[in-house]
Amino acid sequence: MNRNAKRSRRKTNPVVAILIILLIALLIVGAAIFALYRSGYRYVKVRVSPDLYVKFLGKVDESGEPYRGRLIYSNGISADVNLDREEISYSNGDIYSGPLDNLLKEGRGVMRFANGDVYEGDFQGDMMTGEGTYTYVGGEVYEGSFREGLKEGYGVYTFGDGSVYAGFFTNNLKDGEGEYRYASGDSYIGSYQNGVKHGSGIYTWANGDMYEGDFVNDVRVGKGVYTWANGERYEGDFQNNLPSGFGTYTWPSGRTYTGYFENGVFVRAETGGK
């Protein structure tokens, strides 16, 4: 009788029992994972940039693209994917409608931002890249080229007051050749750099005055010609938007002064007047 009891105790070794339980649990978990996989559920992680990655947990379609589930970005933003509604709702309030490729926004789509702004156009690598139209909640509109979420290349920007800039952008700023038509009736055609007039250009005022010449950091500096609507004309050096340095002032009658100017005032003649 004692021998049988000893045999029973040896048969119920707790280590063996635990191993059996673990094996059964692993089989159940494996079967559940396999069933989920067969049903189209996946876990995917994609690196967008060295500092940003996105993870997806949910159901994919026949092509392997997210169909219904959750996107989680390393910057803390998450999103619910539901292609039955043809949209992706982000935790910050943004809503995207359009295709995905490998978890990233790719192709033509629409992004409605939480602040009311709307972008409709091309996406590449999860960013606004290509041609598109960005409408600001205040009514301003930009239509043109984008690169990695910024205005880059040629575009047309219409301001809320009706002013329009048509020209080139770099890194979201006016940069290169462009034309700015102000709501006031003024206009500028010429070069920009870092968002301001810089280089050669022509500025025409609504009253008929016109300046053609050099600009530095949005200011008339260098060589130029200023023609007033009444026919008077100055050609020469400019500083701080005024004739300063050597130049010639001509009246409609043909009389001229050639010499030196300071802050818009004639100070010394180089040659006699006529």
C-alpha positions as a LaTeX table, in Angstrom:
\begin{tabular}{lrrr}
\hline
Residue & $x$ (\AA) & $y$ (\AA) & $z$ (\AA) \\
\hline
Met1 & 0.00 & 0.00 & 0.00 \\
Asn2 & 2.82 & 2.43 & 0.88 \\
Arg3 & 4.55 & 1.51 & $-2.39$ \\
Asn4 & 1.46 & 2.52 & $-4.40$ \\
Ala5 & 1.25 & 5.86 & $-2.56$ \\
Lys6 & 4.89 & 6.59 & $-3.38$ \\
Arg7 & 4.24 & 5.78 & $-7.05$ \\
Ser8 & 1.28 & 8.24 & $-7.05$ \\
Arg9 & 3.40 & 10.99 & $-5.60$ \\
Arg10 & 6.06 & 10.43 & $-8.26$ \\
Lys11 & 3.43 & 10.60 & $-11.03$ \\
Thr12 & 2.14 & 14.05 & $-9.90$ \\
Asn13 & 5.50 & 15.84 & $-10.01$ \\
Pro14 & 4.61 & 19.62 & $-9.94$ \\
Val15 & 7.33 & 20.58 & $-12.42$ \\
Val16 & 5.94 & 18.20 & $-15.01$ \\
Ala17 & 2.41 & 19.45 & $-14.37$ \\
Ile18 & 3.50 & 23.08 & $-14.85$ \\
Leu19 & 5.26 & 22.22 & $-18.10$ \\
Ile20 & 2.16 & 20.46 & $-19.37$ \\
Ile21 & 0.00 & 23.46 & $-18.48$ \\
Leu22 & 2.42 & 25.84 & $-20.20$ \\
Leu23 & 2.47 & 23.66 & $-23.30$ \\
Ile24 & $-1.32$ & 23.61 & $-23.45$ \\
Ala25 & $-1.42$ & 27.41 & $-22.97$ \\
Leu26 & 1.09 & 27.90 & $-25.77$ \\
Leu27 & $-0.94$ & 25.69 & $-28.04$ \\
Ile28 & $-4.09$ & 27.67 & $-27.26$ \\
Val29 & $-2.33$ & 31.02 & $-27.82$ \\
Gly30 & $-0.77$ & 29.74 & $-31.03$ \\
Ala31 & $-4.13$ & 28.50 & $-32.27$ \\
Ala32 & $-5.71$ & 31.87 & $-31.43$ \\
Ile33 & $-2.94$ & 33.77 & $-33.24$ \\
Phe34 & $-3.26$ & 31.48 & $-36.24$ \\
Ala35 & $-7.03$ & 32.00 & $-36.28$ \\
Leu36 & $-6.58$ & 35.78 & $-36.12$ \\
Tyr37 & $-3.99$ & 35.62 & $-38.90$ \\
Arg38 & $-6.31$ & 33.55 & $-41.07$ \\
Ser39 & $-9.03$ & 36.15 & $-40.38$ \\
Gly40 & $-6.78$ & 38.93 & $-41.70$ \\
Tyr41 & $-5.47$ & 40.44 & $-38.46$ \\
Arg42 & $-1.88$ & 41.65 & $-38.44$ \\
Tyr43 & 0.70 & 43.53 & $-36.39$ \\
Val44 & 2.96 & 45.69 & $-38.57$ \\
Lys45 & 5.67 & 48.25 & $-37.74$ \\
Val46 & 7.09 & 50.69 & $-40.30$ \\
Arg47 & 9.80 & 53.31 & $-39.82$ \\
Val48 & 8.82 & 56.61 & $-41.45$ \\
Ser49 & 12.06 & 58.44 & $-40.63$ \\
Pro50 & 15.02 & 57.96 & $-38.27$ \\
Asp51 & 12.96 & 59.61 & $-35.52$ \\
Leu52 & 9.45 & 58.36 & $-36.33$ \\
Tyr53 & 7.82 & 54.97 & $-36.78$ \\
Val54 & 4.23 & 53.77 & $-37.00$ \\
Lys55 & 2.66 & 50.52 & $-35.79$ \\
Phe56 & $-0.60$ & 48.93 & $-36.92$ \\
Leu57 & $-2.72$ & 46.36 & $-35.10$ \\
Gly58 & $-5.88$ & 45.25 & $-36.82$ \\
Lys59 & $-7.39$ & 43.75 & $-39.91$ \\
Val60 & $-5.89$ & 44.09 & $-43.39$ \\
Asp61 & $-7.48$ & 43.73 & $-46.81$ \\
Glu62 & $-6.58$ & 41.22 & $-49.52$ \\
Ser63 & $-3.60$ & 43.34 & $-50.59$ \\
Gly64 & $-2.25$ & 43.47 & $-47.04$ \\
Glu65 & $-3.14$ & 47.13 & $-46.44$ \\
Pro66 & $-4.81$ & 48.26 & $-43.18$ \\
Tyr67 & $-8.59$ & 47.93 & $-43.38$ \\
Arg68 & $-9.82$ & 48.27 & $-39.83$ \\
Gly69 & $-7.73$ & 48.73 & $-36.70$ \\
Arg70 & $-5.41$ & 51.15 & $-34.95$ \\
Leu71 & $-2.30$ & 53.06 & $-36.00$ \\
Ile72 & 0.12 & 54.12 & $-33.27$ \\
Tyr73 & 2.89 & 56.65 & $-34.00$ \\
Ser74 & 6.06 & 56.96 & $-31.94$ \\
Asn75 & 5.34 & 60.69 & $-31.41$ \\
Gly76 & 2.29 & 59.80 & $-29.31$ \\
Ile77 & $-0.41$ & 60.26 & $-31.96$ \\
Ser78 & $-2.72$ & 57.35 & $-32.73$ \\
Ala79 & $-5.43$ & 56.80 & $-35.32$ \\
Asp80 & $-8.46$ & 54.61 & $-35.90$ \\
Val81 & $-8.57$ & 53.05 & $-39.37$ \\
Asn82 & $-11.99$ & 52.27 & $-40.79$ \\
Leu83 & $-12.09$ & 51.97 & $-44.55$ \\
Asp84 & $-15.80$ & 51.14 & $-44.38$ \\
Arg85 & $-16.13$ & 54.87 & $-43.74$ \\
Glu86 & $-13.15$ & 55.53 & $-46.05$ \\
Glu87 & $-11.33$ & 57.56 & $-43.42$ \\
Ile88 & $-8.65$ & 57.51 & $-40.75$ \\
Ser89 & $-9.41$ & 59.47 & $-37.57$ \\
Tyr90 & $-6.39$ & 60.70 & $-35.60$ \\
Ser91 & $-6.29$ & 61.25 & $-31.85$ \\
Asn92 & $-5.46$ & 64.95 & $-32.37$ \\
Gly93 & $-8.70$ & 65.50 & $-34.32$ \\
Asp94 & $-7.29$ & 65.28 & $-37.87$ \\
Ile95 & $-9.14$ & 63.11 & $-40.42$ \\
Tyr96 & $-7.59$ & 61.58 & $-43.55$ \\
Ser97 & $-9.46$ & 60.17 & $-46.52$ \\
Gly98 & $-7.37$ & 58.38 & $-49.12$ \\
Pro99 & $-5.13$ & 55.40 & $-49.85$ \\
Leu100 & $-2.38$ & 53.95 & $-47.68$ \\
Asp101 & 0.74 & 52.14 & $-48.78$ \\
Asn102 & 2.65 & 50.18 & $-46.15$ \\
Leu103 & 0.84 & 52.11 & $-43.37$ \\
Leu104 & 1.74 & 55.48 & $-44.91$ \\
Lys105 & $-0.45$ & 58.01 & $-46.71$ \\
Glu106 & 0.35 & 57.63 & $-50.41$ \\
Gly107 & $-1.30$ & 58.99 & $-53.56$ \\
Arg108 & $-4.21$ & 61.45 & $-53.83$ \\
Gly109 & $-6.02$ & 62.12 & $-50.60$ \\
Val110 & $-7.76$ & 64.67 & $-48.40$ \\
Met111 & $-6.55$ & 65.74 & $-44.95$ \\
Arg112 & $-8.97$ & 67.67 & $-42.74$ \\
Phe113 & $-7.06$ & 69.16 & $-39.83$ \\
Ala114 & $-8.57$ & 69.69 & $-36.40$ \\
Asn115 & $-8.15$ & 73.49 & $-36.68$ \\
Gly116 & $-10.33$ & 73.59 & $-39.81$ \\
Asp117 & $-7.59$ & 73.66 & $-42.47$ \\
Val118 & $-8.02$ & 71.27 & $-45.42$ \\
Tyr119 & $-5.41$ & 69.82 & $-47.77$ \\
Glu120 & $-6.39$ & 68.00 & $-50.95$ \\
Gly121 & $-3.66$ & 66.61 & $-53.13$ \\
Asp122 & $-0.69$ & 64.28 & $-53.34$ \\
Phe123 & 0.91 & 62.38 & $-50.47$ \\
Gln124 & 4.20 & 60.56 & $-50.48$ \\
Gly125 & 5.73 & 58.72 & $-47.56$ \\
Asp126 & 2.93 & 59.93 & $-45.22$ \\
Met127 & 3.64 & 63.60 & $-46.03$ \\
Met128 & 2.15 & 66.25 & $-48.31$ \\
Thr129 & 4.44 & 65.94 & $-51.35$ \\
Gly130 & 3.53 & 66.74 & $-54.94$ \\
Glu131 & 0.72 & 68.97 & $-56.20$ \\
Gly132 & $-2.14$ & 70.03 & $-54.00$ \\
Thr133 & $-4.43$ & 72.71 & $-52.61$ \\
Tyr134 & $-4.25$ & 73.84 & $-48.99$ \\
Thr135 & $-7.22$ & 75.88 & $-47.74$ \\
Tyr136 & $-6.76$ & 77.67 & $-44.43$ \\
Val137 & $-9.64$ & 78.11 & $-42.02$ \\
Gly138 & $-9.30$ & 81.89 & $-42.36$ \\
Gly139 & $-10.00$ & 81.72 & $-46.10$ \\
Glu140 & $-6.45$ & 81.90 & $-47.49$ \\
Val141 & $-5.63$ & 79.32 & $-50.18$ \\
Tyr142 & $-2.39$ & 77.92 & $-51.55$ \\
Glu143 & $-2.40$ & 75.89 & $-54.74$ \\
Gly144 & 0.85 & 74.46 & $-56.01$ \\
Ser145 & 3.80 & 72.25 & $-55.14$ \\
Phe146 & 4.60 & 70.70 & $-51.77$ \\
Arg147 & 7.54 & 68.80 & $-50.44$ \\
Glu148 & 7.48 & 66.97 & $-47.09$ \\
Gly149 & 4.60 & 69.10 & $-45.84$ \\
Leu150 & 6.01 & 72.47 & $-46.90$ \\
Lys151 & 5.36 & 74.77 & $-49.86$ \\
Glu152 & 8.19 & 74.05 & $-52.28$ \\
Gly153 & 8.37 & 75.01 & $-55.94$ \\
Tyr154 & 5.83 & 77.01 & $-57.92$ \\
Gly155 & 2.49 & 77.94 & $-56.42$ \\
Val156 & $-0.24$ & 80.56 & $-56.10$ \\
Tyr157 & $-1.13$ & 81.91 & $-52.67$ \\
Thr158 & $-4.35$ & 83.89 & $-52.28$ \\
Phe159 & $-4.60$ & 85.95 & $-49.09$ \\
Gly160 & $-7.73$ & 86.69 & $-47.15$ \\
Asp161 & $-7.79$ & 90.33 & $-48.27$ \\
Gly162 & $-7.65$ & 89.31 & $-51.94$ \\
Ser163 & $-3.93$ & 89.84 & $-52.46$ \\
Val164 & $-2.31$ & 87.15 & $-54.65$ \\
Tyr165 & 1.26 & 85.90 & $-54.88$ \\
Ala166 & 2.20 & 83.71 & $-57.84$ \\
Gly167 & 5.75 & 82.45 & $-57.87$ \\
Phe168 & 8.27 & 80.16 & $-56.26$ \\
Phe169 & 8.59 & 78.95 & $-52.69$ \\
Thr170 & 11.38 & 77.34 & $-50.71$ \\
Asn171 & 10.82 & 75.85 & $-47.29$ \\
Asn172 & 7.36 & 77.48 & $-47.03$ \\
Leu173 & 8.67 & 80.98 & $-47.89$ \\
Lys174 & 8.53 & 83.06 & $-51.07$ \\
Asp175 & 11.86 & 82.45 & $-52.73$ \\
Gly176 & 12.92 & 83.07 & $-56.32$ \\
Glu177 & 10.95 & 84.86 & $-59.01$ \\
Gly178 & 7.40 & 85.87 & $-58.28$ \\
Glu179 & 4.57 & 88.34 & $-58.76$ \\
Tyr180 & 2.65 & 89.85 & $-55.86$ \\
Arg181 & $-0.57$ & 91.74 & $-56.57$ \\
Tyr182 & $-1.81$ & 93.55 & $-53.48$ \\
Ala183 & $-5.46$ & 94.18 & $-52.66$ \\
Ser184 & $-4.56$ & 97.89 & $-52.49$ \\
Gly185 & $-3.72$ & 97.90 & $-56.21$ \\
Asp186 & 0.05 & 97.88 & $-55.73$ \\
Ser187 & 2.09 & 95.15 & $-57.45$ \\
Tyr188 & 5.59 & 93.73 & $-57.36$ \\
Ile189 & 7.34 & 91.59 & $-59.96$ \\
Gly190 & 10.80 & 90.35 & $-59.17$ \\
Ser191 & 13.03 & 88.34 & $-56.88$ \\
Tyr192 & 12.37 & 87.07 & $-53.36$ \\
Gln193 & 14.61 & 85.50 & $-50.80$ \\
Asn194 & 13.52 & 83.98 & $-47.50$ \\
Gly195 & 10.05 & 85.46 & $-47.86$ \\
Val196 & 10.98 & 89.09 & $-48.65$ \\
Lys197 & 11.80 & 91.14 & $-51.73$ \\
His198 & 15.50 & 90.68 & $-52.41$ \\
Gly199 & 17.35 & 91.22 & $-55.68$ \\
Ser200 & 16.01 & 93.09 & $-58.69$ \\
Gly201 & 12.36 & 93.88 & $-59.16$ \\
Ile202 & 9.65 & 96.34 & $-60.19$ \\
Tyr203 & 7.23 & 97.77 & $-57.65$ \\
Thr204 & 4.24 & 99.71 & $-58.95$ \\
Trp205 & 1.95 & 101.70 & $-56.67$ \\
Ala206 & $-1.75$ & 102.10 & $-57.25$ \\
Asn207 & $-1.26$ & 105.86 & $-57.66$ \\
Gly208 & 1.01 & 105.29 & $-60.69$ \\
Asp209 & 4.44 & 105.64 & $-59.03$ \\
Met210 & 6.96 & 102.97 & $-59.99$ \\
Tyr211 & 10.34 & 101.79 & $-58.77$ \\
Glu212 & 12.59 & 99.51 & $-60.79$ \\
Gly213 & 15.84 & 98.38 & $-59.26$ \\
Asp214 & 17.50 & 96.61 & $-56.36$ \\
Phe215 & 15.97 & 95.39 & $-53.10$ \\
Val216 & 17.71 & 94.09 & $-50.00$ \\
Asn217 & 15.61 & 92.46 & $-47.26$ \\
Asp218 & 12.39 & 94.09 & $-48.49$ \\
Val219 & 13.98 & 97.58 & $-48.68$ \\
Arg220 & 14.99 & 99.64 & $-51.74$ \\
Val221 & 18.78 & 99.54 & $-51.52$ \\
Gly222 & 21.32 & 99.79 & $-54.35$ \\
Lys223 & 20.76 & 101.02 & $-57.89$ \\
Gly224 & 17.31 & 101.94 & $-59.11$ \\
Val225 & 14.92 & 104.22 & $-60.95$ \\
Tyr226 & 11.91 & 105.80 & $-59.25$ \\
Thr227 & 9.32 & 107.39 & $-61.52$ \\
Trp228 & 6.51 & 109.45 & $-60.03$ \\
Ala229 & 3.04 & 109.53 & $-61.54$ \\
Asn230 & 3.49 & 113.26 & $-62.25$ \\
Gly231 & 6.46 & 112.52 & $-64.52$ \\
Glu232 & 9.33 & 113.31 & $-62.14$ \\
Arg233 & 12.12 & 110.75 & $-62.15$ \\
Tyr234 & 15.13 & 109.80 & $-60.05$ \\
Glu235 & 17.85 & 107.42 & $-61.21$ \\
Gly236 & 20.73 & 106.50 & $-58.96$ \\
Asp237 & 21.61 & 105.12 & $-55.54$ \\
Phe238 & 19.06 & 104.18 & $-52.86$ \\
Gln239 & 19.35 & 103.54 & $-49.16$ \\
Asn240 & 16.49 & 102.74 & $-46.76$ \\
Asn241 & 13.90 & 103.25 & $-49.53$ \\
Leu242 & 15.12 & 106.81 & $-50.31$ \\
Pro243 & 17.48 & 108.40 & $-52.86$ \\
Ser244 & 20.84 & 108.38 & $-51.07$ \\
Gly245 & 24.17 & 108.59 & $-52.84$ \\
Phe246 & 24.84 & 109.64 & $-56.40$ \\
Gly247 & 21.97 & 110.14 & $-58.82$ \\
Thr248 & 20.06 & 112.29 & $-61.28$ \\
Tyr249 & 16.68 & 113.89 & $-60.64$ \\
Thr250 & 14.67 & 114.88 & $-63.73$ \\
Trp251 & 11.57 & 117.08 & $-63.86$ \\
Pro252 & 8.88 & 116.81 & $-66.56$ \\
Ser253 & 10.14 & 120.11 & $-67.99$ \\
Gly254 & 13.49 & 118.49 & $-68.75$ \\
Arg255 & 15.40 & 120.28 & $-65.97$ \\
Thr256 & 17.81 & 117.97 & $-64.12$ \\
Tyr257 & 19.97 & 117.87 & $-61.05$ \\
Thr258 & 22.89 & 115.45 & $-60.97$ \\
Gly259 & 24.79 & 115.01 & $-57.76$ \\
Tyr260 & 24.56 & 113.60 & $-54.28$ \\
Phe261 & 21.42 & 112.88 & $-52.26$ \\
Glu262 & 20.93 & 112.10 & $-48.59$ \\
Asn263 & 17.71 & 110.60 & $-47.22$ \\
Gly264 & 15.83 & 111.78 & $-50.30$ \\
Val265 & 17.23 & 115.33 & $-50.24$ \\
Phe266 & 19.59 & 116.83 & $-52.85$ \\
Val267 & 22.74 & 117.95 & $-50.97$ \\
Arg268 & 25.50 & 118.62 & $-53.50$ \\
Ala269 & 25.65 & 119.04 & $-57.26$ \\
Glu270 & 28.14 & 117.19 & $-59.41$ \\
Thr271 & 27.25 & 119.19 & $-62.51$ \\
Gly272 & 25.22 & 122.32 & $-62.97$ \\
Gly273 & 21.50 & 122.21 & $-63.49$ \\
Lys274 & 19.82 & 123.06 & $-66.79$ \\
\hline
\end{tabular}
